[in-house]
Amino acid sequence: MTTVSKPARKGFDIKALFNRPQKNYVHPYFGGLVLGVVLFLSLFLTGNGLGASGAVSRLDTAIIDLIAPQHVDQTPYLLKLAGGDKNPLDDWTVVIFFGALIGGFTSGLINGRFKFEINKGPQISNRTRLMMAFIGGTIFVYGARMARGCTSGQALTGGATLSAGSWAIMFAIFGGAYLLAYFVRKLWL
Amino acid sequence: MNFPLEILNNVSTANPWIYLVFGVIGFGFGYALEMSGFGNSKKLSAQFYLRDLTVLKVMFTAIVVAMVLTFGAVGLGLLNFNLVYVNPTYLSSGILGGFIMGIGFILGGFCPGTSVVSASTGKIDGMVFLAGGFFGAFLFGETERFFTNWWNTSGYFGRVTLMDVFGVDTGVVVVGVVLMALFMFWGAEQLEAIFGKRDLSKEPKLRPVGAAALFSVAVVVLLLGTPTLEQKWMRLAPVKEPLLAAREVQVTPAEVYTTMFDNKLITVLVDVRTEAEYNLYHINGAINIPAAQIATVLPDLQARYSPRTVYILMSNDETAATEAWKVLTAGAIANVYILEGGINNWLTFFGNDDPEIVPLTSILDDDQLRFTFPAALGARYRSAYPDPQKYEELEFEPKIKLQLQRDKSGGGCG
């Protein structure tokens, strides 16, 4: 690591921190190895794997619980998360979610990849990209809730613990994406 | 030490440091995703145009690494696999949900985990995807009621692993999955060379070494095998044997009887005697699982786990019930107790109701019925279901303490 502040300047230079030289991503097999070890430690120490979409639905439920607690008590799905005095945020998936937020931020910062930008294919406008991102996010998490877990909670965690259902879901995710990829190639290529 | 750590089960403000453990795991999760390039939607979507198969390589490397380490730890007896969350199989909603996720993936360019690290590194499209995700979760909560029955029952198989599906040992599946992954990596690199114009000669030379190392660990897992129930019990014995000796799990007939009427609990009475003895006489509501068969019902009990279920095992005295207790304990079933003194003690306590059940005078071997019955009436004796009014105020020292084994309601994404 190089030092971030020039000797002439006093104190901590926050700007330089965000303008570090951009480094390349690590090799996929090395990244996978690190991710695998993290997943193993999670399973080994806690008996639970990794997850992301569960926290999203819990944060949602917490907001609904603030605005309309009666509605939570009348909706069977929300009732399970936040019925009565249950706090939907008192769950390990929520902690993992915020941990991942900080972990991703840290890695991005150290490797000079923190940058406000929109990543998109060359043929579409920023507006189209953001619209598709929103629609894609809505569809993805709807499907993740239906399948009781997303790529991390099902494919990754269930894949490693050899859950039969998780392997079926993993192939369904890739199948769905590959089937549609050709028809939406304008978005990315 | 037995893993996973029991103390990490109860995430609550009483133990704030537990949050730190999960926070560090989350940190590692986010860090690993970002450094692999998962914060960039272009890199992620390139997977589906076969130009850059980073997603597949990272995901499958992570899966096989975590898999060999996990089942290696199980084989070495460090980790109790029964306490590791295995996503229950809901085939219909899983496959449909998976397809929907795939559609969301190619349209939005992310999955939830990757959008988190994307958003945290300043990518606007990641933030918007995440916002869409919040809306999607909201929509699901609002629409689930229209198909709640289908969602909760269709294609439900419970805790099923690939080992159960193929009927082979864990090690065989582990080696098979590793071989499949290595083949996929090879294929992915060929595809990248064709569609992504990647120069494979510039790839690190260490890859075959890594592949060989992975394969060797998988073979070690195969050779280790999975511990038998007996081995599991041997490991637990130093902790659990004292409970038996201190008679902390032997519950008096009075407490068992009172527990049967406790609406907060699901009391399951398990009679481990032979079917003939069970037919002769058993407590009302008891199910008959002969001691020799108790191990075969373990997967079923694990799948039906509820934190409110209390199991009471009973034999004529205590010997067979104690053996059954060891089996269930080794199988990581929580809240298992033994009827103190067995059926004989129950009859001594409640038998006044049935004058026709006569105690034997001769001294018998251990764990034999010490009463004679006029007929095999099963639970149709009065003492098999003692009058609640008559025994309303029984006194006993309560021993049953509910132990929350694990919140199985939510795994990775509960």
Interface residues (C-beta under 8 A of the other chain):
Chain A: Y25 V26 H27 P28 Y29 G31 G32 L33 V34 L35 G36 V37 V38 L39 F40 L41 S42 L43 F44 L45 T46 G47 N48 G49 L50 G51 A52 S53 G54 V56 S57 L59 D60 T61 I64 T75 P76 Y77 L78 K80 D90 D91 W92 T93 V95 I96 F97 F98 G99 A100 L101 I102 G103 G104 F105 T106 S107 G108 L109 N111 R113 F114 K115 F116 E117 I118 N119 K120 G121 R129 L130 M132 A133 F134 I135 G136 G137 T138 I139 F140 V141 Y142 G143 A144 R145 M146 A147 R148 G149 C150 T151 S152 G153 Q154 A155 L156 T157 G158 G159 A160 T161 L162 S163 A164 G165 S166 W167 A168 I169 M170 F171 A172 I173 F174 G175 G176 A177 Y178 L179 L180 A181 V184 R185 L187 W188 L189
Chain B: F3 P4 L5 L8 N9 V11 S12 T13 Y19 V21 F22 G23 V24 I25 G26 F27 G28 F29 G30 Y31 A32 L33 E34 M35 S36 G37 G39 N40 S41 K42 K43 S45 A46 Q47 F48 Y49 L53 T54 K57 V58 M59 F60 T61 A62 I63 V64 V65 A66 M67 L69 T70 A73 L78 L79 L83 V84 Y85 V86 N87 P88 T89 Y90 L91 S93 G94 I95 L96 G97 G98 F99 I100 M101 G102 I103 G104 F105 I106 L107 G108 G109 F110 C111 P112 G113 T114 S115 V116 V117 S118 A119 S120 T121 G122 K123 I124 D125 G126 V128 F129 L130 A131 G132 G133 F134 F135 G136 A137 F138 L139 F140 G141 E142 E144 R145 T148 W151 F157 R159 V160 T161 L162 M163 D164 V165 T170 V173 V174 V177 F185 P204 R207 G210 R406 S409 G410 G411 G412 C413 G414
